[in-house]
Amino acid sequence: MASIIKASIDLNKIPKDKIFVGKKGKYLPITITLNDELDQFGNQGPVVVEQTKEEREAKAPKTYLGNVRVVWSNGTFPSPGSFDGKPKAKPVQAAAKEDDLPF
């Protein structure tokens, strides 16, 4: 293991239309950014809802869910893996009830 990263997110900000159903449950694709510098609260980056290529090209605003902080590191970080970023399951219908969510 190269690092331990703590994160906290605001569950109220999760857009229900971005949740998709996989083989073992419901998932929300997120992106975590680690910055070199700490912010004024000691955080090292944001947690945002992953954007599609079209959303990025249209410069759509990001949905910020929370922040991350590295709490331990052995000084190395793994190289990026190869993943196309596309969920392999079909998305949840936008009409999903809040009661159906596991939190």
C-alpha positions in Angstrom: 0.0 0.0 0.0 1.3 3.4 -0.9 -1.1 5.8 0.9 -4.1 6.0 3.2 -6.5 8.7 2.1 -9.5 9.9 4.2 -12.5 11.5 2.5 -15.8 12.9 3.6 -18.7 13.6 1.3 -22.1 15.3 1.6 -24.7 12.7 0.9 -27.3 15.3 0.1 -25.3 16.5 -2.9 -25.3 13.1 -4.7 -27.2 13.4 -8.0 -29.5 10.4 -8.1 -29.4 10.3 -11.9 -25.6 9.5 -11.8 -26.1 6.4 -9.6 -25.9 3.1 -11.6 -26.7 -0.5 -10.8 -23.9 -3.0 -10.9 -23.7 -6.7 -10.2 -23.2 -6.2 -6.4 -25.0 -3.0 -5.7 -25.6 0.7 -6.6 -22.6 2.9 -7.5 -21.7 6.5 -7.9 -18.7 7.2 -10.1 -16.5 9.8 -8.5 -13.2 11.6 -9.2 -10.7 12.4 -6.5 -8.0 15.0 -7.1 -4.9 15.1 -5.0 -3.2 18.5 -5.0 0.4 19.2 -4.1 -0.6 22.0 -1.6 -3.0 21.9 1.3 -6.0 24.2 1.3 -6.9 26.5 4.2 -8.6 23.6 6.0 -5.7 21.1 5.6 -7.4 19.2 2.7 -5.5 18.0 -0.3 -8.2 18.0 -2.9 -11.9 17.6 -3.8 -14.2 14.6 -4.4 -16.5 15.3 -7.3 -19.0 13.4 -9.3 -17.3 12.0 -12.4 -18.2 13.9 -15.6 -18.8 12.4 -19.0 -16.6 13.5 -21.9 -19.6 15.6 -23.2 -20.0 17.3 -19.8 -16.3 18.1 -19.7 -16.3 19.5 -23.3 -19.3 21.6 -22.5 -17.6 22.9 -19.4 -20.5 21.9 -17.2 -20.1 22.8 -13.6 -18.7 20.0 -11.4 -20.7 18.6 -8.5 -18.5 18.8 -5.4 -19.2 16.2 -2.8 -16.4 16.7 -0.3 -12.7 16.7 0.4 -9.8 14.3 0.7 -6.7 14.3 2.9 -3.7 11.9 2.8 -3.2 10.7 6.3 -0.3 8.3 5.7 2.1 7.6 2.8 5.2 5.4 2.4 6.5 8.0 -0.1 5.3 6.2 -3.3 2.1 6.3 -5.3 0.9 3.7 -7.8 1.0 4.4 -11.5 -2.4 5.0 -13.1 -4.2 1.9 -14.4 -5.9 1.6 -17.7 -9.7 2.0 -17.4 -12.0 3.5 -20.0 -14.2 5.1 -17.4 -17.5 3.6 -18.7 -19.7 1.8 -16.2 -20.4 -1.8 -17.3 -24.0 -1.8 -15.9 -27.1 0.1 -16.8 -27.9 3.4 -15.1 -30.6 3.7 -12.4 -33.8 5.4 -13.6 -33.9 9.1 -12.5 -37.2 8.3 -10.6 -35.4 6.2 -8.0 -36.7 6.8 -4.5 -34.4 8.0 -1.8 -35.6 5.2 0.3 -34.0 2.7 -2.1 -30.5 4.0 -1.4 -28.3 2.0 1.0 -27.5 5.1 3.1 
